[in-house]
Amino acid sequence: MSQPTSYPKEKINILFLENISDKAVAFFKNNDYINVKKITGALSEEELIRQIKDVHLLGIRSKTHITKNVLNAANKLQAIGCFCIGVNQVDLKAATHAGIAVFNAPYSNTRSVAELIIGLSIILIRRIPDKNKAAHEGLWMKEAKGSYELRGKTLGIIGYGNIGSQISVLAESLGMKVIFYDVETKLPLGNAHAARNLKELLSLSDIVTLHVPETEQTKNLISKNNIKQFKQGAILINYARGEVIELPALAKALQDGLLSGAAIDVFPVEPEKNGDKFSTPLQGLSNVILTPHIGGSTEEAQENIGEDVSNKLFQYLEKGITNGSHTVPAIGLPPVEKAHRILHIHNNVPGVLSAINTQLSNHNINILGQYLKTNDEIGYVVLDVDKELSQQALELLKEVKGTIKVRMLY
């Protein structure tokens, strides 16, 4: 059932940054939202503060940082869509306290990354970068020395989540043995098995690939202290986050011959835009592939992400559904007929739900349906009330102590 919104769609402002897929722009325009602005690059905090004042929905990728200062300036912001896997570029605590829903696309580019990891493994274990460089320099380097097949080799996956587990399946199909290490207990796929600890994984793996989030626990996960635990001649691939490898230690391991190759896509400090200068200790090293944070950057992935995140933003804006949100508690809502729906976000303190019900009952406003979900910080209540009394109910709910946001949905 399609419900008309309680607000004029032409007054909703949507801002997409960082060249988000045109699929996202088309999605909202096809649903009659005409004020959709797309900007190719990222914005600085100062620029974003100027732009965001009247924005209701914001779409970003990984370069734009949503700080508390930005959120304080976002008077009308309802939701943020991170058109990527991670959400670490958003101050989630500040967004939670502001009652702003934050969505992302944790699955949409997993295939793109997984395929690339397999491709890189083949290229590195065959020492293609060295041979490619020689050929470009006019040298003929036809030899089998140091070149191997993937079949029968051991792939160690650090982080057995959406991407790691898919790589596991692809690697086994090529005849590889797969072991993985994860801080959480994970069900192995196929014949993969969990290593007892990180040291065991490093010592057994011919190729190690990283697929972990950027946290205090994963910072310098591969460092000068444990890089000596790698199997002699192993290959290291990092298409996860830039802070998880201590790059000078990796450079030394490559120079000393402890590792035979590496592929790195993410770095502790990355340029803001295409064409900017970039430097890393790994430049110029043999059998090393360096790419500019493009692990999930395929046409298919960007289209999938555009559709996925746009749909989540749309479901929240028009229906109040928060499934997939990292800030507002997740509620899946059925449609309702012959009633108006009101969304109420409040601080999660004792007595708020009671105050809501008391406020409405004291004014003889009947609640036809009510849904509640809380997290540690905030509560999210959805109320269906009589159409004739919905505007009065909206004003009364604004007066409830602890209220963060109230919105009439339809």
C-alpha positions in Angstrom: 0.0 0.0 0.0 1.3 3.4 -1.0 0.7 6.2 1.5 0.8 9.9 0.6 3.4 11.8 2.7 2.3 14.5 5.0 5.0 16.9 3.6 5.4 18.4 0.1 8.1 16.4 -1.6 9.3 19.4 -3.4 10.4 20.9 -0.1 12.7 17.9 0.7 16.3 18.6 0.0 18.7 15.7 -0.8 22.5 16.2 -1.1 24.7 13.5 -2.5 28.5 13.9 -2.3 31.6 12.1 -3.8 30.1 11.2 -7.1 27.5 8.8 -5.8 25.9 6.6 -8.5 23.3 8.2 -10.7 21.1 5.3 -9.7 20.6 7.0 -6.4 19.7 10.3 -8.0 17.3 8.6 -10.4 15.7 6.6 -7.5 14.6 9.7 -5.7 13.6 11.7 -8.8 11.5 8.7 -9.9 9.7 9.0 -6.6 8.9 12.7 -7.1 11.8 14.2 -5.1 13.0 17.0 -7.3 15.5 18.7 -5.1 18.4 16.3 -5.5 21.9 17.9 -5.6 24.9 15.8 -6.6 28.5 17.0 -6.0 31.4 15.1 -7.5 33.9 15.4 -4.6 34.0 15.4 -0.9 33.4 18.5 1.2 35.5 19.8 4.1 33.8 20.3 7.5 33.6 24.0 6.9 32.1 23.6 3.5 29.6 21.0 4.6 28.4 23.1 7.5 27.5 25.8 5.0 25.7 23.3 2.7 23.8 21.2 5.2 21.6 23.7 6.9 18.4 22.9 4.9 19.3 19.3 3.9 16.9 16.5 4.9 18.9 13.5 3.5 22.6 13.3 3.0 24.6 10.8 1.0 28.3 10.3 1.3 31.1 7.8 0.7 34.3 7.3 2.6 36.0 10.7 2.2 33.5 13.0 3.8 33.7 13.1 7.6 30.4 13.9 9.5 31.5 15.5 12.7 29.6 16.7 15.7 30.0 20.3 14.4 28.4 19.3 11.1 25.5 17.6 12.8 24.9 20.6 15.0 24.5 22.7 11.9 22.1 20.2 10.3 18.8 21.6 11.5 16.6 19.5 9.2 18.7 16.4 8.7 16.7 13.1 9.1 19.1 10.5 7.8 22.6 9.9 6.4 23.4 7.3 3.8 26.9 6.0 3.6 27.2 4.6 0.1 30.0 2.2 1.1 30.7 -0.6 3.5 31.8 1.3 6.6 30.4 4.1 8.8 33.5 5.1 10.6 33.5 8.4 8.8 30.4 9.4 10.8 30.4 10.5 14.4 27.8 7.8 15.3 27.4 8.9 18.9 26.6 12.5 17.9 24.2 11.2 15.2 22.5 9.0 17.8 22.0 11.8 20.2 20.6 14.0 17.4 18.2 11.3 16.4 19.6 11.0 12.9 19.4 7.6 11.2 22.7 6.4 9.6 22.6 3.6 6.9 25.2 1.9 4.8 25.6 -0.9 2.3 27.6 -3.7 4.1 27.0 -6.3 1.4 26.7 -4.6 -2.0 30.4 -4.6 -3.1 31.5 -7.8 -1.5 31.7 -9.7 -4.8 33.8 -6.9 -6.4 36.4 -7.1 -3.5 36.4 -10.9 -3.4 37.1 -11.3 -7.1 39.9 -8.8 -6.9 41.6 -10.5 -4.0 41.7 -13.8 -6.0 43.0 -12.0 -9.0 45.7 -10.2 -7.0 46.7 -13.6 -5.4 47.3 -15.1 -8.8 49.2 -12.1 -10.1 51.5 -11.8 -7.1 52.2 -15.6 -6.7 53.3 -15.6 -10.4 55.4 -12.4 -9.8 53.6 -10.7 -12.7 54.4 -7.1 -11.5 58.2 -7.7 -11.9 57.7 -9.2 -15.3 55.3 -6.5 -16.4 57.8 -3.8 -15.3 60.6 -5.5 -17.1 58.6 -5.8 -20.3 57.7 -2.1 -20.2 61.4 -1.3 -19.8 62.2 -3.4 -22.9 63.6 -6.4 -20.9 62.6 -10.0 -21.6 62.1 -11.9 -18.3 60.8 -15.3 -19.3 61.4 -17.6 -16.3 59.5 -19.9 -13.9 61.6 -19.1 -10.9 59.6 -17.8 -7.9 56.3 -18.4 -9.8 53.7 -20.8 -8.4 50.1 -22.0 -8.8 47.4 -21.2 -6.3 46.3 -24.8 -6.2 47.4 -26.4 -3.0 48.5 -23.2 -1.3 47.1 -22.0 2.0 45.1 -18.7 2.1 44.8 -17.1 5.5 41.9 -14.8 5.9 41.9 -12.3 8.8 38.3 -11.2 9.3 35.8 -13.8 8.2 32.8 -11.5 7.6 30.9 -10.8 4.4 33.9 -10.4 2.2 36.3 -12.8 3.9 33.8 -15.7 3.8 33.1 -15.1 0.1 36.8 -15.1 -0.7 37.0 -18.4 1.2 34.5 -20.0 -1.2 36.2 -18.7 -4.3 39.6 -19.7 -3.1 38.5 -23.3 -2.4 37.0 -23.6 -5.8 40.6 -23.0 -7.1 42.0 -25.7 -5.0 43.4 -23.7 -2.1 43.3 -24.6 1.5 41.6 -21.9 3.6 42.2 -20.9 7.3 40.8 -17.9 9.0 41.0 -15.9 12.1 38.2 -13.8 13.6 37.7 -12.3 17.1 34.1 -13.7 16.9 33.2 -17.4 16.5 32.2 -17.9 12.8 30.7 -20.8 11.0 33.3 -22.1 8.4 32.2 -22.4 4.8 33.2 -25.4 2.8 36.4 -27.0 4.2 37.8 -23.8 5.7 38.7 -23.9 9.4 39.5 -21.4 12.1 43.1 -20.8 13.3 43.5 -20.9 17.0 45.2 -17.5 17.0 46.7 -14.9 14.7 50.2 -16.3 15.1 49.1 -19.7 13.8 47.4 -18.2 10.8 50.5 -16.1 9.9 52.8 -19.1 10.2 50.8 -21.4 8.0 49.6 -19.1 5.2 51.2 -18.7 1.8 48.9 -15.7 1.2 47.4 -13.5 4.0 44.5 -11.2 3.2 43.0 -8.7 5.6 39.2 -7.9 5.9 38.7 -6.2 9.3 37.2 -2.9 10.3 39.3 0.0 11.6 39.1 0.0 15.4 41.5 0.6 18.2 41.9 -3.2 18.4 42.9 -3.6 14.7 45.2 -0.6 14.5 48.7 -1.9 13.4 47.3 -5.5 13.6 50.2 -6.4 11.3 53.2 -4.7 12.9 57.0 -5.0 13.3 56.3 -7.1 16.4 54.4 -9.9 14.5 55.5 -9.6 10.9 58.4 -11.9 11.7 55.7 -14.6 12.3 54.8 -14.8 8.6 55.8 -17.9 6.6 59.0 -17.3 4.6 58.1 -15.9 1.2 54.4 -15.3 2.0 52.3 -12.6 0.3 50.2 -10.0 2.2 47.1 -8.3 0.8 45.3 -5.4 2.5 42.0 -4.2 0.9 40.4 -3.5 4.3 41.5 -0.3 6.2 44.7 1.8 6.1 45.5 1.7 9.7 45.7 -2.1 10.1 49.3 -2.5 8.8 52.4 -0.7 9.9 53.7 0.1 6.5 57.4 0.8 7.3 57.5 -2.7 8.9 55.9 -4.2 5.7 58.4 -2.4 3.5 61.3 -3.7 5.5 59.9 -7.3 5.4 59.7 -7.0 1.6 63.2 -5.6 1.2 64.6 -8.3 3.5 62.9 -11.1 1.5 60.8 -12.3 4.4 57.7 -11.5 2.3 57.7 -12.1 -1.5 55.0 -9.7 -2.4 52.1 -7.4 -1.3 49.0 -5.7 -2.6 47.8 -2.6 -0.8 44.7 -0.6 -1.6 44.2 1.5 1.6 46.6 3.7 3.5 46.7 5.6 6.8 46.6 9.0 4.9 45.0 9.2 1.5 44.7 12.1 -0.9 41.4 14.0 -0.9 40.9 13.9 -4.7 42.1 12.4 -7.9 45.4 13.9 -9.1 46.7 14.8 -5.7 50.2 13.6 -4.8 50.5 10.4 -2.9 53.5 8.7 -1.1 54.0 5.5 0.8 57.1 3.5 1.9 56.0 0.8 -0.5 56.6 2.7 -3.7 59.3 1.2 -5.9 59.4 -2.2 -4.2 59.5 -5.4 -6.2 56.3 -7.4 -6.7 54.1 -4.9 -4.9 50.8 -3.7 -6.3 49.5 -0.4 -5.1 45.9 0.7 -5.9 44.0 3.9 -4.9 41.3 2.5 -2.6 39.3 0.9 -5.4 38.7 -2.5 -3.9 34.9 -2.2 -4.3 34.9 0.2 -7.1 33.2 -1.5 -10.0 30.2 -0.3 -12.0 28.1 -3.1 -10.6 29.1 -2.4 -7.0 28.4 1.3 -7.2 25.0 0.6 -8.8 24.1 -1.9 -6.2 25.2 0.4 -3.4 23.2 3.3 -4.9 20.1 1.2 -5.0 20.6 -0.4 -1.6 21.3 2.8 0.4 18.7 4.9 -1.5 16.0 2.3 -0.7 17.0 2.4 3.1 16.8 6.2 3.1 13.5 6.2 1.2 12.0 3.5 3.6 12.9 5.7 6.6 11.8 9.0 5.1 8.4 7.7 3.8 7.6 4.8 6.1 9.7 5.2 9.2 11.4 1.9 8.7 14.9 1.8 10.3 16.2 -1.7 9.4 19.9 -1.4 8.9 20.3 1.8 10.9 23.4 2.2 13.1 21.9 4.9 15.3 18.1 4.8 15.5 16.8 1.4 16.8 15.7 -0.9 14.0 12.0 -1.3 13.5 10.2 -2.9 10.5 6.7 -1.4 10.2 3.5 -2.6 8.5 1.4 0.0 6.6 -1.7 1.4 8.3 -5.0 2.6 6.9 -7.4 5.2 8.2 -4.8 6.6 10.6 -1.9 9.0 10.8 1.6 7.9 11.7 3.9 9.9 14.0 7.6 9.1 14.6 9.0 10.0 18.0 12.7 9.8 18.9 13.7 10.4 22.5 16.4 9.9 25.1 16.3 6.4 26.5 15.4 7.3 30.1 12.7 5.9 32.3 9.2 7.2 32.0 9.2 8.6 28.4 6.8 6.0 27.0 4.5 6.5 30.0 4.6 10.2 29.5 3.7 9.8 25.8 0.7 7.6 26.6 -0.4 9.9 29.5 -0.1 13.0 27.4 -2.3 11.5 24.6 -4.8 9.9 26.9 -5.3 13.1 28.9 -6.5 14.7 25.7 -8.7 11.7 24.7 -6.4 10.8 21.7 -6.7 7.1 21.0 -3.6 5.2 19.9 -4.5 2.7 17.2 -1.0 1.2 17.0 2.3 1.6 18.8 5.8 0.3 18.2 8.9 0.8 20.4 12.5 -0.1 20.1 15.4 1.2 22.2 19.2 1.1 22.3 21.6 2.3 25.0 21.1 6.0 24.0 17.7 6.6 22.5 14.2 5.2 22.0 12.2 5.1 18.8 8.4 5.1 19.1 6.0 4.9 16.2 2.4 5.8 16.9 -0.7 5.4 14.7 -3.5 7.8 15.8 -6.9 9.0 14.6 -6.5 11.3 11.6 -8.8 14.0 13.1 -6.5 14.3 16.1 -3.1 13.7 14.6 -2.0 17.3 14.5 -2.9 17.8 18.1 -1.0 14.6 19.0 2.0 15.9 17.1 2.1 19.1 19.1 1.6 17.2 22.4 4.4 14.8 21.7 6.8 17.7 21.2 6.3 18.7 24.8 7.2 15.3 26.2 10.4 15.6 28.3 13.4 13.9 26.6 12.1 14.4 23.1 14.8 14.6 20.4 12.8 14.6 17.2 9.1 14.3 16.3 7.8 13.9 12.7 4.4 13.3 11.1 5.0 10.6 8.5 1.5 10.5 6.9 
